Amino acid sequence: MAFSYRNHYLRIENRILNAGILMKAPKQIILREDVIDDLLHLRKPGMTLSWVIEELIEHEKKRRLVDDIRRIQEREALLELL
């Protein structure tokens, strides 16, 4: 039997629906099953996958801000030495 993205997507969608966390949204994304497993493990009781993704995005934004601040501080410290 040939691999079908459509069938694969439907299996994943049904799996999420059976987990009771599928919310209808205007956009849909296709995720590998291992990514869905990771998201489900990160999910706290009552959270949707959308909330988990939002938290991951916010965490990444904060991490990048901290990296930028460190880089600026290091650059300023080097300029003070000159």
Phi, psi and omega per residue, in radians:
M1 nan 2.256 -3.109
A2 -1.291 2.597 3.105
F3 -1.225 2.324 3.130
S4 -2.156 2.073 3.114
Y5 -1.045 -0.666 -3.126
R6 -1.078 -0.838 3.132
N7 -1.139 -0.694 3.115
H8 -1.080 -0.786 3.126
Y9 -1.070 -0.769 -3.128
L10 -1.126 -0.666 3.100
R11 -1.093 -0.757 3.130
I12 -1.158 -0.760 3.128
E13 -1.063 -0.749 3.116
N14 -1.125 -0.658 3.121
R15 -1.109 -0.761 3.113
I16 -1.156 -0.757 3.134
L17 -1.049 -0.723 3.120
N18 -1.158 -0.450 3.093
A19 -1.369 -0.095 3.076
G20 1.316 0.472 -3.076
I21 -2.209 0.130 -3.132
L22 -1.391 2.192 3.059
M23 -2.043 2.397 3.124
K24 -1.241 2.306 -3.137
A25 -2.418 2.757 -3.120
P26 -1.190 -0.373 3.136
K27 -2.077 2.598 3.074
Q28 -2.257 2.526 3.059
I29 -2.145 2.642 3.117
I30 -1.790 2.213 -3.134
L31 -2.113 2.550 3.032
R32 -1.174 2.711 -3.111
E33 -1.071 -0.643 3.137
D34 -1.157 -0.570 3.081
V35 -1.199 -0.729 3.099
I36 -1.086 -0.744 3.099
D37 -1.008 -0.789 3.129
D38 -1.089 -0.763 3.123
L39 -1.108 -0.701 3.128
L40 -1.131 -0.608 3.114
H41 -1.272 -0.486 3.105
L42 -1.387 -0.341 -3.050
R43 -1.232 2.325 3.038
K44 -1.598 2.794 -3.136
P45 -0.934 2.301 3.104
G46 1.520 -0.106 -3.134
M47 -1.498 2.565 3.006
T48 -1.634 2.887 3.075
L49 -1.102 -0.577 3.094
S50 -1.038 -0.752 3.116
W51 -1.128 -0.699 3.117
V52 -1.069 -0.802 -3.138
I53 -1.119 -0.716 3.092
E54 -1.036 -0.749 3.112
E55 -1.109 -0.721 3.108
L56 -1.101 -0.709 3.121
I57 -1.123 -0.807 3.130
E58 -1.082 -0.715 3.104
H59 -1.064 -0.764 3.140
E60 -1.154 -0.704 3.100
K61 -1.056 -0.765 3.127
K62 -1.134 -0.720 3.125
R63 -1.072 -0.759 3.134
R64 -1.145 -0.669 3.110
L65 -1.091 -0.792 3.116
V66 -1.071 -0.745 3.105
D67 -1.071 -0.748 3.128
D68 -1.101 -0.761 3.138
I69 -1.092 -0.764 3.109
R70 -1.071 -0.746 -3.135
R71 -1.103 -0.735 3.111
I72 -1.129 -0.764 3.128
Q73 -1.089 -0.721 3.110
E74 -1.122 -0.720 3.130
R75 -1.124 -0.746 3.123
E76 -1.126 -0.691 3.116
A77 -1.109 -0.675 3.108
L78 -1.171 -0.677 3.134
L79 -1.154 -0.598 3.117
E80 -1.168 -0.523 3.132
L81 -1.261 -0.439 -3.090
L82 -1.400 nan nan
